[in-house]
Amino acid sequence: MRQMTLVGFLQAQNCTQLASSWRHPESRTDTMSKDYYRRIAQILEEGKFDLGFFDDRLAMPDMYGGDHAHTVQHGIRCVKMDPLIVLTVMGMATTRLGLGATRSTTYFEPFDTARLFQTLDLMTDGRAAWNVVTSFNDGEAMNMGRDQHVEHDLRYDMADEFMEVVLGHWDSWEDGAIVQDKATGLFAHPEKVRRLDHKGRFYKSRGPFTVPRSLQGHPVVIQAGSSGRGVRFAARWAELVFTAYHSLADGKKNYAFLKEAIGKAGRDPDKVKLTNLVWTVAAETKAEAEDKWAFADSLPNETDALSLLAEVLNFDLAKKGLDEPFTDEELESMSGGHSARDLVIRISGKKNPTVRDFMEVTRRGRARDPFVGGPKEIADRMEEWFTERACDGFVISATHVPGTYEDFVKFVVPELQRRGLFRKDYTGRTLRDHLGLPRPEIGAWRTGAA
């Protein structure tokens, strides 16, 4: 029986995806401590989640007004620690939970990225995943020594080659290369370790790679591209796709489209999991959950929304009045989130939407259409999306931590298990085992079989 994939959506920062979450009275305040992340990992593993993965940015949201003062004052994702380091802490606190982190193809080198994640995969017995991003805005560019961010489609062209280099390095060591025969003095078979010698349009990387394959072969590749170019990238490379569809009808349409794109890329659509972002507010009863949600939804403010919108659009919204339409030129100049811009134009029905339209449609800084209720109500909605083929599972986002995950594991997971929609226990050791993905053969990605 087909079963759901469950992913915890995490942040190595002072708040969740919601900038307001730190204001919640039940949110822990030790978000820069090892104990905080150990506890999150243990809760997710208790709930038999496939994976916990970290979103990340390389800059504070300081595009709005061209200053970081409001970001720090309001705690709008102003603390951003390195998620890979945090994952090592979580890996030591668990034995089965998959562990994923975001890393940008725009601002790092392929060899370094390949080595970091393959090492994490070895240190966690095959539980690592890499969330591939191309980054968003000029703030990140300036932090990484550039004057401005790379143009949207060009950075995906760069990312395609980046993936070729990373996967090429991951394929450098054959299984069984290492023998460690002390009697003969043979550590490893040299004919089973190859040098890449890549020379391309954007990257050069010689090798040989220095980290052997892991229990699951190599880390699982996650991607969340939703623009036209991003979808093509995801169809070619992703093994787990992070989506954010805004309605069941929208989800079914785009699920079918992306699965078709994966097939056209020469890959098996059934071996790529599509997981949709959802906010959950769970309690023992629907009434209790609705009270919890009403309180959580009272915490965000206008500054949260404007700051986070400016960040993702790479456009200073302080230059516009709330009800002032964007010009064609301004819309074209939004070099960050093309998918967010295009969504607002489509949903609002306006060729030239306003800042307020962007706030209302994207609900940036607020939770969108949360699943609120007792075990039955939330499981009903999840089952509908899953069985109607709008997704293969869900990325659970939190209004506060660790409470959101504790409530979901306590109230919702047992109901999903009772319905046969989710595992009662882990049946394998690696993340690929959890996801039902095959261990990749050397070179499989070149033929579309990955």
C-alpha positions in Angstrom: 0.0 0.0 0.0 1.3 3.5 -0.9 2.3 5.4 2.2 3.0 9.0 3.0 6.4 10.7 3.2 6.7 13.0 6.2 9.3 15.7 6.4 10.0 18.2 9.2 10.7 21.7 7.9 13.4 23.2 10.1 15.4 26.4 10.5 18.8 26.8 12.2 17.8 30.2 13.5 15.8 32.1 16.1 12.4 31.3 14.6 10.6 28.8 12.3 9.6 29.7 8.8 7.2 32.1 10.6 9.2 35.1 11.8 6.6 35.5 14.6 7.1 32.0 16.0 9.7 33.2 18.6 7.0 35.4 20.2 4.9 32.4 20.9 4.9 31.8 24.7 5.4 28.1 24.2 8.5 28.5 21.9 11.8 27.5 23.4 14.2 30.4 23.7 17.4 28.3 23.5 17.4 28.1 19.7 21.2 28.4 19.5 21.8 25.4 21.8 22.5 21.8 20.9 19.8 20.6 23.3 17.1 22.4 21.3 18.0 20.6 18.0 18.5 17.3 19.8 15.0 17.5 21.1 13.5 18.4 17.7 15.3 15.4 16.1 14.1 13.0 18.9 10.5 14.2 18.4 10.6 13.6 14.7 12.2 10.2 15.1 9.6 9.3 17.7 7.0 10.1 15.0 8.9 7.9 12.4 9.4 10.9 10.1 11.4 10.2 7.0 13.5 13.4 7.3 14.1 16.7 9.0 15.6 19.3 6.7 16.9 22.8 7.1 15.9 25.7 4.9 18.7 28.3 4.7 19.7 31.8 3.4 23.1 33.4 3.3 21.9 36.8 4.5 19.5 38.5 6.9 16.3 39.8 5.3 17.6 43.4 5.0 16.3 44.3 1.5 13.3 46.2 3.0 14.4 49.8 3.5 18.0 48.7 2.7 18.8 48.2 6.4 18.9 45.4 8.9 17.6 47.3 12.0 14.0 46.2 11.6 15.2 42.6 11.0 17.1 42.5 14.3 14.5 44.5 16.2 11.6 42.2 15.3 13.7 38.9 15.1 12.9 38.3 11.5 15.2 35.4 10.8 18.1 37.5 12.0 20.1 34.5 13.4 21.2 32.0 10.7 23.6 29.2 11.8 25.2 26.7 9.5 22.7 23.9 9.1 25.2 21.2 8.3 26.9 21.7 11.7 23.6 21.6 13.4 22.7 18.3 11.6 25.8 16.6 13.1 24.3 17.3 16.5 20.9 15.9 15.4 22.6 12.9 13.9 24.2 12.0 17.2 20.8 12.2 18.9 19.1 9.8 16.5 19.6 6.5 14.6 17.0 6.5 11.8 15.8 10.0 11.1 16.9 11.4 7.7 18.9 14.6 7.9 18.9 17.3 5.2 20.5 20.7 4.8 20.3 23.4 2.2 23.4 24.5 0.3 23.6 26.9 -2.6 25.1 26.0 -6.0 25.6 29.7 -6.7 28.1 30.5 -3.9 30.0 27.3 -3.2 32.2 24.9 -5.1 31.0 21.5 -6.2 34.0 19.5 -4.8 33.5 21.1 -1.3 29.8 20.5 -1.4 30.2 16.9 -2.5 32.7 16.3 0.3 30.6 17.9 3.0 27.5 15.9 2.3 29.2 12.6 1.5 31.0 12.9 4.8 27.7 13.6 6.6 26.2 10.6 4.9 29.0 8.4 6.2 28.8 9.8 9.7 25.0 9.2 9.9 25.1 5.7 8.3 23.4 6.8 5.1 20.8 9.3 6.3 21.9 12.5 4.6 20.2 14.7 2.0 21.2 17.8 0.2 18.5 20.5 -0.6 19.8 22.1 -3.7 19.1 25.9 -4.1 20.4 28.6 -6.4 19.8 31.4 -3.7 17.6 34.4 -3.9 18.9 37.9 -3.6 21.6 40.6 -3.7 22.1 40.4 0.1 23.4 36.9 -0.2 25.6 37.9 -3.2 27.2 40.8 -1.2 27.9 38.5 1.7 29.6 36.1 -0.6 31.8 38.7 -2.3 29.6 39.6 -5.3 28.0 42.9 -6.2 24.6 41.4 -7.2 22.8 38.1 -7.6 23.2 36.0 -10.7 20.2 36.2 -13.2 17.5 33.6 -12.7 17.9 31.2 -15.6 21.7 31.6 -15.7 22.1 30.4 -12.2 20.0 27.3 -13.0 22.4 26.7 -16.0 25.2 26.9 -13.5 23.4 24.6 -11.2 23.0 21.9 -13.9 26.7 21.7 -14.3 27.3 21.9 -10.6 25.2 18.8 -10.2 27.2 17.0 -12.9 30.4 17.7 -11.0 29.0 16.7 -7.6 27.5 13.4 -8.9 30.6 12.8 -10.9 32.7 13.0 -7.7 30.2 10.9 -5.8 30.6 8.2 -8.4 34.5 8.2 -8.1 34.7 5.4 -5.7 33.3 2.0 -6.6 31.7 -0.2 -3.9 34.3 -2.7 -2.7 37.2 -0.4 -3.5 38.5 -0.4 0.1 39.9 -3.7 1.3 42.3 -2.7 4.1 44.4 -5.9 3.7 47.1 -5.4 6.3 48.9 -8.6 5.3 49.5 -7.4 1.7 49.5 -3.7 2.5 46.7 -3.0 0.0 44.3 -0.3 1.4 42.2 0.1 -1.7 42.1 -1.0 -5.4 43.4 2.0 -7.4 41.5 0.9 -10.5 38.3 1.3 -8.6 38.9 5.0 -7.8 38.6 7.4 -10.8 39.5 11.0 -11.3 36.8 13.3 -12.7 38.8 15.8 -14.7 35.8 18.0 -15.3 36.3 21.1 -17.5 33.0 22.9 -18.3 31.5 26.2 -19.0 31.3 27.3 -15.3 33.4 24.8 -13.3 36.7 23.0 -13.4 37.3 20.1 -10.9 40.0 17.6 -11.2 39.7 15.0 -8.4 40.2 12.3 -7.4 37.4 12.6 -4.9 38.4 11.9 -1.3 35.3 10.4 0.3 34.1 6.8 -0.5 30.4 5.8 -1.0 28.1 5.4 1.9 25.6 2.8 3.0 23.0 4.4 0.8 25.4 5.2 -2.0 25.3 9.0 -1.8 23.0 11.6 -0.2 19.4 12.0 -1.4 18.9 15.1 -3.6 16.1 17.5 -2.6 14.9 20.4 -4.8 12.1 22.9 -4.6 12.2 24.7 -8.0 8.7 25.9 -9.0 9.4 28.4 -11.8 9.5 27.0 -15.3 13.3 26.7 -15.3 13.2 25.4 -11.7 10.7 22.6 -12.7 13.0 21.5 -15.5 15.9 21.4 -13.0 13.9 19.4 -10.5 12.7 17.0 -13.1 16.3 16.2 -14.1 17.9 15.9 -10.7 15.6 15.7 -7.7 14.8 12.6 -5.8 12.6 14.4 -3.3 10.7 17.6 -4.4 9.5 20.2 -2.0 6.3 21.8 -3.3 4.0 24.5 -2.0 0.7 24.1 -3.8 -2.1 26.4 -2.6 -5.2 24.3 -3.2 -6.1 20.7 -3.9 -7.0 21.4 -7.5 -3.7 23.3 -8.0 -1.8 20.5 -6.3 -3.4 17.8 -8.6 -2.7 19.8 -11.7 0.9 20.6 -10.8 1.6 17.1 -9.4 0.6 15.5 -12.7 2.7 18.1 -14.6 5.8 17.6 -12.6 5.5 13.8 -12.7 5.2 14.0 -16.5 8.2 16.3 -16.7 10.2 13.7 -14.7 9.2 11.0 -17.2 10.2 13.2 -20.1 13.6 13.7 -18.5 14.1 9.9 -18.8 13.5 9.1 -15.1 11.0 7.0 -13.3 8.3 9.3 -11.8 7.5 6.8 -9.1 11.1 7.1 -7.8 10.7 10.8 -7.1 8.7 11.9 -4.1 6.7 15.1 -4.2 6.0 16.5 -0.7 3.8 19.6 -0.2 4.3 22.2 2.5 1.5 22.3 5.1 1.0 24.1 8.4 -0.6 22.0 11.0 -2.2 23.0 14.3 -3.2 19.8 16.1 -4.9 19.1 19.4 -7.2 16.5 21.0 -10.3 18.3 19.7 -11.1 20.6 16.8 -12.2 23.4 19.2 -9.0 23.3 21.1 -7.0 23.4 17.9 -9.0 26.3 16.5 -8.2 28.3 19.7 -4.5 27.5 19.3 -4.6 28.6 15.7 -6.4 31.9 16.5 -3.7 32.8 18.9 -0.8 31.8 16.6 -2.3 33.8 13.8 -2.4 36.9 16.0 1.4 37.0 16.3 2.6 38.1 12.8 2.8 41.7 11.9 3.0 43.8 8.7 6.8 44.3 9.1 7.3 40.5 9.0 5.4 40.3 5.7 7.1 43.2 4.0 10.6 42.2 5.1 10.2 38.6 4.0 8.5 39.6 0.7 11.3 42.0 -0.1 13.8 39.2 0.6 12.3 36.7 -1.7 11.5 39.1 -4.6 14.9 40.9 -4.3 13.0 44.2 -4.4 12.8 46.9 -1.8 9.1 47.2 -1.1 9.7 50.3 1.1 9.8 52.2 -2.2 6.1 51.4 -2.9 2.9 52.3 -1.2 0.8 49.3 -0.1 -1.9 50.0 -2.8 0.4 51.3 -5.5 0.6 49.0 -8.6 4.0 47.7 -9.7 5.1 48.8 -13.1 6.0 46.3 -15.8 9.6 47.2 -15.4 9.5 46.7 -11.7 7.9 43.3 -12.0 10.5 42.3 -14.6 13.3 43.5 -12.2 12.2 41.1 -9.5 15.2 38.7 -9.9 14.5 36.6 -6.8 11.3 34.5 -6.6 9.9 34.4 -10.1 7.4 31.7 -9.0 6.0 34.0 -6.2 5.7 36.9 -8.6 3.9 34.8 -11.2 1.6 33.3 -8.6 0.5 36.7 -7.5 -0.2 37.9 -11.0 -2.2 34.7 -11.7 -4.2 34.5 -8.4 -4.9 38.3 -8.2 -5.9 38.4 -11.9 -4.0 41.7 -12.1 -1.3 42.4 -14.7 0.2 44.9 -12.3 -0.6 43.9 -8.7 0.1 46.0 -5.6 2.2 45.3 -2.5 -1.0 44.5 -0.7 -1.8 41.9 -3.4 1.5 40.3 -2.8 0.9 40.2 0.9 -2.5 38.7 0.6 -1.8 36.1 -2.1 1.6 34.8 -0.8 0.7 35.3 2.9 4.4 35.8 3.4 5.1 35.9 7.1 1.9 34.1 7.9 0.7 30.5 7.6 -1.4 29.7 4.5 -4.5 27.6 4.8 -3.3 25.5 7.8 -4.7 22.1 8.6 -6.4 22.8 12.0 -8.2 20.2 14.0 -8.2 17.1 16.0 -6.6 13.9 14.7 -9.6 13.1 12.4 -9.9 16.5 10.8 -6.2 16.8 10.0 -5.8 13.2 8.8 -8.9 13.6 6.6 -7.3 16.6 4.8 -3.9 14.9 4.5 -5.6 11.7 3.2 -7.5 13.7 0.6 -4.4 15.3 -0.8 -2.5 12.1 -0.8 -5.2 9.8 -2.3 -6.2 12.4 -4.9 -2.5 12.5 -6.1 -1.8 16.1 -5.2 1.3 14.9 -3.4 3.2 11.9 -2.1 3.6 13.3 1.4 3.9 16.5 3.4 6.5 18.9 4.7 5.3 19.9 8.1 5.9 23.5 9.0 5.6 24.8 12.6 3.9 27.8 14.2 6.1 27.2 17.2 8.8 24.7 18.3 8.9 22.1 19.6 5.1 22.2 20.3 3.9 21.9 16.7 5.9 18.7 16.2 5.0 17.3 19.6 1.3 17.8 18.9 1.5 16.4 15.4 3.3 13.2 16.6 0.9 12.8 19.6 -2.3 13.4 17.8 -2.0 13.0 14.0 0.7 10.3 13.4 -1.3 7.6 15.3 -4.4 8.4 13.2 -2.4 8.2 10.0 -1.0 4.9 11.2 -4.4 3.5 12.1 -5.6 4.3 8.5 -2.6 2.5 7.1 -1.3 5.7 5.5 2.0 5.9 7.4 4.5 3.5 8.8 4.3 2.2 12.4 8.1 1.8 12.5 11.2 2.2 10.4 11.9 -0.8 8.2 15.3 0.2 7.0 18.4 2.0 8.1 19.0 4.6 5.5 17.0 7.6 4.2 16.6 5.8 0.8 15.1 2.9 2.7 12.5 5.2 4.3 11.7 6.8 1.0 11.6 3.6 -1.0 14.3 4.8 -3.3 16.9 2.4 -4.8 20.6 2.7 -3.9 22.0 4.5 -7.0 24.3 2.6 -9.3 27.5 4.3 -10.4 26.7 6.5 -13.4 22.9 6.0 -13.1 22.3 9.7 -13.2 23.9 10.0 -16.7 21.3 7.6 -18.2 18.2 9.0 -16.4 17.9 6.0 -14.2 18.9 7.8 -11.0 
